[in-house]
Amino acid sequence: MNQENTMACKTPAVELGFHCSNGPVDKIIEDLISSAGGIRRPAIVRELILAALKAGQEDDGKFDIKLMNTALKEMRYTAKVFGPYRHKHKVTVFGSARTPETEPLYRMARQLGRELMVAGYMVITGGGPGIMQAVNEGAGPQNSFGVNIRLPFEQKPNPVLQGNPRNILYKYFFNRKVAFLKEAHAVVLFPGGFGTLDEAMETLTLVQTGKHDPIPLVLIDEPGGFYWDRWFAFLEQHLAKTGAIDEADLGLFHRVDTTAAAVAEIRQFYRRYHSLRYVGDQLAMRLTRSLDTAEASRLKKRFTDILVSGGSIAPSGPLPIEAEENDVVDLPRLVIDFNRSSFGRLREFIDAVNRI
């Protein structure tokens, strides 16, 4: 059969859609999901399959479909590795891969890892040498995750994570960044290079814009160090004073010069605050201990600027959708008519709640 006839025998492409009928393709996907078994969210898996098929139809021979394939496989494996530890709080720690063991910062990083482990936290690092290795040494292999990246230099798994099932190797930085922040309940940054500063700004941007829930962001240096002081001066003088950021955004992070202060800052953040969830136009802030109506009223007076016009802050139990989904229903709430823009002030609000 010549090439022309072979082409003529090919099945014509079906125009696929996520929300419309795809003819026999829908039945094939349904049968595939059923045959695989154990699929917990078949509607989402159906869309993943359709996305793959559509990408295959649209492939122009360039790099795109390979990138999609690798990215999805990396994200799936990340979820598999972290899945059994979702009940454990974790702290992501960034810092220079070039810090030698003889430096005070290395010793501080090791001490921080140890103190976080004692406080009940697991640690996530980039899995490489320097500050990352020191933190993993302090926390120990059983309490450590490595989120590593393939590089032509520097970034090899440190001895603590060699052969560790919680060490993940990524091709793409963007997948690695998702793992660093998606799984973290706090972030600590030691002095470092471009990578450290990149992660600092990435975290700040996500929290400032509400694309990541508020978390403790702690900048640590040795006593007398000025690394973060100079960085802060730049933010204050060239961003806050010119209106490029709000003054309140400078409160999205805290600077410390001891490991004990870093751990204390993280623990204080979760003193009463637990988590939050948006339900319709409202923000449900879960608390480990309830606030009464009078306390909520005082908070409203102080933080009226974070509310929509005529909005309120009121104690509550789980909202109906939370109860339906059994979403931490044992915890009390503050229901807030938040304006979804004042995220620096929202962090100040959380700090105020924790001080009550």
C-alpha positions in Angstrom: 0.0 0.0 0.0 1.5 3.3 -1.0 1.8 6.3 1.3 -1.2 8.1 -0.3 -3.5 5.1 0.4 -2.2 4.7 3.9 -3.1 8.3 4.6 -6.5 7.8 3.2 -7.1 4.9 5.6 -6.4 6.9 8.7 -9.3 7.6 11.0 -10.3 11.3 10.7 -9.6 13.4 13.8 -12.5 13.9 16.2 -12.8 17.5 17.4 -12.5 17.1 21.1 -13.9 19.2 23.9 -14.0 19.1 27.6 -17.7 19.8 28.1 -19.3 18.6 24.9 -19.9 15.2 23.4 -16.8 13.5 21.8 -18.7 10.7 20.3 -17.1 7.3 20.7 -14.0 8.8 22.3 -16.0 9.5 25.5 -17.1 5.8 25.7 -13.5 4.7 25.2 -12.2 7.0 27.9 -15.0 5.8 30.3 -14.1 2.2 29.6 -10.4 2.9 30.1 -11.1 4.6 33.5 -13.3 1.7 34.5 -10.7 -0.9 33.4 -7.9 0.8 35.3 -9.8 0.7 38.5 -9.2 2.7 41.7 -9.7 6.1 40.0 -11.0 8.4 42.8 -11.9 11.5 40.8 -13.0 10.2 37.3 -14.3 13.5 36.1 -10.9 15.2 36.6 -9.0 12.2 35.1 -11.3 12.3 32.1 -10.2 15.9 31.5 -6.5 15.0 31.9 -6.9 12.3 29.2 -8.7 14.7 26.9 -6.0 17.3 27.5 -3.4 14.8 26.4 -5.4 13.8 23.3 -5.9 17.4 22.3 -2.2 18.1 22.8 -1.4 15.2 20.6 -3.8 16.5 17.9 -2.2 20.0 18.1 1.4 18.9 18.3 3.5 20.6 15.6 6.6 18.6 16.2 8.1 21.2 18.5 9.1 20.9 22.2 5.6 21.6 23.7 4.2 18.1 24.1 7.4 16.8 25.5 7.4 19.5 28.1 3.8 18.8 29.0 4.6 15.1 29.4 7.6 15.5 31.6 5.9 18.2 33.7 2.9 16.0 34.4 5.0 13.0 35.3 7.1 15.1 37.7 4.0 16.6 39.4 2.4 13.1 39.7 5.6 11.7 41.3 5.8 14.7 43.7 2.2 14.1 44.9 3.1 10.4 45.4 6.2 11.1 47.5 4.6 13.8 49.7 1.2 12.1 50.0 1.9 10.0 53.1 3.2 13.0 55.0 0.4 15.5 54.4 -0.5 15.3 58.1 3.0 16.6 59.1 3.8 20.3 59.0 6.9 21.1 56.9 9.3 24.0 56.7 11.0 24.8 53.4 14.5 26.2 53.9 16.5 28.0 51.2 20.1 29.2 51.2 23.4 29.1 49.4 24.7 25.8 48.0 28.2 27.3 48.4 28.3 27.9 52.1 31.2 25.7 53.5 30.9 23.7 56.7 33.4 26.1 58.4 31.0 29.1 58.2 28.8 30.1 61.1 25.8 30.1 58.8 26.3 26.4 58.1 26.3 25.7 61.8 23.2 27.8 62.2 21.4 25.9 59.4 22.2 22.6 61.0 20.9 23.9 64.3 17.8 25.1 62.7 17.1 21.7 61.2 17.6 20.1 64.6 15.3 22.6 66.3 12.6 22.2 63.7 12.7 18.4 64.0 12.4 18.7 67.8 9.4 21.1 67.4 7.7 18.4 65.2 8.4 19.7 61.7 9.8 18.0 58.7 12.1 20.0 56.5 12.2 20.5 52.7 15.4 21.7 51.0 16.8 21.8 47.5 18.7 18.6 48.4 22.1 20.0 47.5 25.2 21.0 49.4 25.8 24.1 51.6 22.9 25.4 53.6 20.6 22.7 52.3 22.9 19.9 53.5 23.3 21.5 56.9 19.5 21.7 57.4 19.1 18.1 56.3 21.9 17.0 58.7 20.2 18.8 61.6 16.7 17.3 60.9 18.0 13.9 60.0 17.2 11.8 56.9 13.8 10.6 58.4 12.6 14.1 58.7 14.0 15.5 55.4 12.8 16.0 51.9 15.1 16.9 49.0 13.6 18.8 46.0 16.6 18.6 43.7 17.2 19.9 40.2 19.3 18.6 37.3 22.1 21.1 36.8 25.5 20.8 35.0 27.2 22.0 38.2 26.8 22.2 42.0 23.5 20.5 42.5 24.0 16.9 43.4 22.2 15.1 46.2 23.9 15.7 49.5 25.0 12.7 51.6 21.9 12.9 53.9 19.6 12.4 51.0 21.6 9.9 48.9 19.2 7.0 48.4 16.5 8.7 50.4 13.0 7.9 49.0 12.0 11.5 49.8 14.6 12.9 47.5 13.1 14.0 44.2 15.0 15.0 41.1 13.4 17.5 38.7 14.1 18.6 35.1 12.0 21.8 35.4 12.5 24.5 37.9 8.8 25.4 37.8 7.8 22.0 39.0 10.4 22.2 41.7 9.0 25.6 42.8 5.5 24.2 43.1 6.8 21.4 45.4 8.7 23.9 47.6 5.7 26.0 48.3 2.7 23.7 47.9 3.9 21.4 50.7 5.3 24.1 53.0 3.7 25.5 56.2 6.6 28.0 56.5 9.6 29.2 54.6 13.0 30.2 56.0 15.7 31.9 53.9 19.4 32.0 54.7 21.7 34.3 52.7 22.3 33.0 49.3 22.7 33.7 45.6 20.3 34.2 42.7 18.3 31.1 43.5 17.7 32.1 47.1 16.6 35.6 46.1 14.4 34.1 43.3 12.6 32.0 45.9 12.3 34.9 48.3 10.6 37.1 45.6 8.5 34.2 44.3 7.1 33.4 47.7 6.5 37.1 48.4 4.7 37.6 45.1 2.4 34.6 45.6 1.5 35.6 49.1 1.1 39.3 48.2 -1.3 38.5 45.3 -3.2 35.9 47.2 -2.1 33.0 44.9 -0.7 31.3 48.0 -2.2 31.3 51.5 -0.4 33.3 54.1 2.6 31.5 55.7 5.5 32.5 57.9 8.3 33.8 55.8 11.4 34.2 57.9 14.7 35.7 56.8 17.6 34.6 59.0 21.2 35.8 59.2 24.0 35.4 61.7 24.1 38.0 64.6 25.6 41.2 63.2 25.0 40.1 59.6 23.6 42.6 57.1 22.6 40.5 54.1 18.8 40.9 54.6 19.2 44.4 56.1 20.5 45.7 52.7 17.8 43.8 50.8 15.1 45.2 53.1 16.5 48.8 52.7 16.0 48.4 48.9 12.4 47.2 49.3 11.6 50.0 51.7 13.3 52.9 49.8 12.7 51.9 46.2 9.4 49.9 46.4 7.4 50.9 49.4 8.2 54.7 49.3 7.5 54.9 45.6 4.2 53.0 45.9 5.3 50.0 43.9 4.2 47.9 46.9 2.1 48.7 50.0 3.8 49.5 53.3 1.9 46.6 54.8 3.6 44.3 52.3 6.8 44.7 54.3 5.1 42.8 57.1 4.8 39.7 54.9 8.2 38.5 56.2 10.2 38.8 59.4 14.0 39.1 60.0 15.7 37.2 62.8 19.3 36.4 63.8 18.9 33.3 65.8 17.5 29.8 65.1 15.3 30.0 68.2 13.7 33.2 67.0 13.0 31.6 63.6 11.2 28.6 65.2 9.4 30.9 67.6 8.1 33.0 64.6 6.7 29.9 62.9 5.1 28.5 66.0 3.6 31.9 66.9 2.0 32.1 63.4 0.1 28.9 64.2 -0.7 29.8 67.8 -4.4 30.3 67.1 -4.5 30.5 63.3 -4.9 27.2 61.5 -5.8 27.7 57.8 -8.2 29.5 55.6 -10.6 28.8 52.7 -12.6 31.0 50.4 -16.3 30.0 50.2 -18.1 32.1 47.7 -17.4 35.8 48.5 -16.4 35.0 52.1 -13.1 34.0 53.7 -13.4 31.3 56.4 -10.5 31.5 58.7 -10.1 28.3 60.8 -8.8 28.7 64.3 -7.5 26.3 66.9 -9.3 28.3 69.6 -12.5 30.3 69.1 -12.9 34.1 69.5 -16.1 35.6 70.9 -18.3 38.2 69.4 -16.7 41.1 71.3 -13.2 40.1 70.2 -14.4 39.8 66.6 -16.0 43.3 66.9 -12.7 44.8 68.1 -10.9 43.2 65.1 -13.5 44.6 62.7 -12.9 48.1 64.0 -9.1 47.8 63.6 -9.2 46.1 60.2 -12.2 47.7 58.5 -10.0 48.5 55.5 -9.6 44.8 54.5 -13.4 44.4 54.2 -15.7 44.9 51.3 -18.1 47.8 51.8 -20.5 47.0 54.6 -18.6 43.8 55.3 -18.3 42.0 58.7 -16.1 39.8 60.8 -18.0 37.2 62.8 -17.4 34.0 64.7 -18.8 30.9 63.1 -18.8 27.2 62.8 -18.1 25.4 59.5 -19.9 26.9 56.6 -22.3 24.5 54.8 -20.0 23.5 52.0 -17.2 22.8 54.5 -19.5 20.6 56.6 -20.7 18.8 53.4 -17.0 18.1 52.5 -16.0 17.3 56.1 -13.3 20.0 55.8 -11.8 20.4 59.3 -15.3 20.7 60.7 -14.0 20.4 64.3 -12.5 23.9 64.3 -14.1 27.3 65.0 -14.0 30.0 62.3 -14.0 33.7 61.7 -16.0 34.4 58.6 -14.6 37.5 57.0 -16.0 39.6 54.1 -12.4 40.1 52.8 -11.8 42.4 49.9 -9.2 39.9 48.3 -6.7 42.6 47.7 -5.1 43.7 51.1 -3.0 40.6 51.7 -0.3 42.5 53.6 -3.0 43.6 56.0 -4.4 40.1 56.1 -1.1 39.0 57.5 -1.3 41.7 60.1 -4.8 40.5 60.9 -3.5 36.9 61.4 -0.8 38.2 63.7 -3.4 40.2 65.7 -5.6 37.0 66.1 -2.6 35.1 67.3 -1.9 37.7 70.0 -5.3 37.5 71.5 
